[in-house]
Amino acid sequence: LPKGWGVEQFRLPPDFARELPYKGIQDVRFTPGWGDVKSEEYWAYVYLLWLEAKPVISVQALQENLKAYFGGLVARNIPRRKIPADKLVPTVTAIKKIKTSDGDTETFSGTVSMLDYMTQTPTVLNTLIHEKKSAETDHTALFFEFSPKPATHAIWKALDKLWTEFRLKKH
């Protein structure tokens, strides 16, 4: 874990997206500037889904599940942040399969268009998604990288590094 990064872990499905069809664990890593609107790291973070039973991962499943996940995350923040109805925007996802990165089973990229509940304005998060099946266990690792910055921005090197250093370990 890089210095200053935040951590959250919880069981799947999360309380704000019970409709997700996955069982397992979500392990989240937030950049130090994740919640600072003035930071180059704003909304930049990663999460690993350690999924039980090796589900089939497809473009359609990723789009639907990211829509449910981020839609639920925004909905959970509406009352606590007193977000007025006229600020709400639909959560829209667009995912595509791309050239498979080294070590991945599959690799995907795309966007999540949503309400930034911290600034109460629309935002688009770019995403890179890595899938890796465990040969030793009945699990799939799905690693998501998110940032509103373009793929050429330096923040992606920090996000990518967490994936390139990730290893499935035998127990």
N, C-alpha and C positions, 0 to 999 in steps of 0.2 A: 504494500500500500504506500503510495507516494505521501510524503510529509504534508500534513494539513488537509488531506482529503477526508470527507465525511463518510460514514458507513451506516447502512440500514440493512437488516435481514428480516425476512418474514416468510411464512409458509404461503404456498400457492393453493388456491387462488387468493388474491388479496381481498380485504374487506370491501374495497371500493369497486371491485370488478369480479364479483362472484360468478359471473357467467363464463369466465375463462375456463376452458376444458382441461387445464393442466393441474397436476399434483406435483409437488416438489418444493423447492426453496428458491427465493429470489434474494440475491446478494447485490446490493447497490453501492456504488462508489461515486461520491459527489466531488467535483473539483472544489478547491478552496473558494473560488469566486462564483460558485453555482447560483447563489441567491442574491448576488450583488449586480444590479442592473448596469452599473458603470464598468463592470469587469469584462475583459475579453473571454472569461470563462463562464459568463452568465448562461445558465441552462445547459452547461456542458457536463455530462455525466455518463456513466456506463452502468449496465446491470447484467448480471448473469442469471439465467434461469437454469436450474439444475432439475430437469424434468424426469419424472419417473415414467417407465414403460415405453420409452422411445417412440413418442408420437410422430406421425407423418407431418413434416413441416412443408407448407406450400406457400406460394405468394398469397393466395386467397386467405388462408388461415392466418398468416401474419398480418394482413390488412385488417381483417375482422377483429383479431385479438388486440392489435394496437389501438384500433378505434375504441373498443370496449375499455381498454386499460386507461388511455388518456381521457376519454370521455368521462369515465368514472372518477378519475383523479380531479378533473376540473369540477365535476358536479359536487364532489366532497368539499371543495373549497368555496363554493358559492355562498353558503350560509355563513361560514366562519369569517369570510372576508367581505361579506355584505355586498356582493357583486350584483348590480342591477340587471334586470332582464334585457335591457337594450344593449348591454355590452356582450352578451352571449353570442358565440358563433359556433356552428357545427364543427365537430371533430371529423377531419377527412384524412384518410391515409392513402398513400400511393407507394407500393413496393414493387420492385422488379428483381429478378434473379440476375446476377452479374457473374463475371469470370470468377471462378472459385479461387479463393486465396489459399496459399500453402497451408496444409494441415486441416483445412475445413472440409466438411462433407458437402456443404453448400454455402454460398455467400450471397447476400441480398443487400440492396440499397434502396433508399426511398425518402419519403417525407411524411411528417405528421403535422398537419395544419390544425391549430387549436387556439383556444383562448389562453394567453399567458395570464394565469390568475393572480400573479404577483403585481403586474402592471395594468391588468384589466384591458389588454389590447390583444389583437390577433397576432399570432406568431407562427413561424414554420420551423420545426426542428428537422434537420437533416439526420438521417440515420444510416448506419452500416451495421449489418447483422451477420454474425458468424454462427454456423451450426457445426457441431462436432459430436459424433456418436461415440460413446464409450465402448471399447472392445471388452473391458473387464466387468462392466456392470450393465444393468438394464436401465441406462439413463442416456439422456441427450443434453448436451450443454448448448444453450442459445445465448450468445453474447451480443448485447446491443450497445452501440455507441451513439450518443446524441449530442448535437450542438446546432444552434441556429447559424453558426458560421459556415462559410463554404468549405468544400473539401480541401482547398488549397491553404486554409488558415492553419497556423502552427498548433492550435489546440488539438487537432486531429492526431498529431504525432504522440501527444501525451495519452490520448484515448487509445490509440492503436497499440501503444507500448504495453498497456495492461493485457490486451489480448495476446500479443506475440509472446509475452512472458508467462501466460497461463498454460498450465499443464494438467492433464488428467492424471491423477496419481492412483496407483494400485493400493488397495487397503489390505 
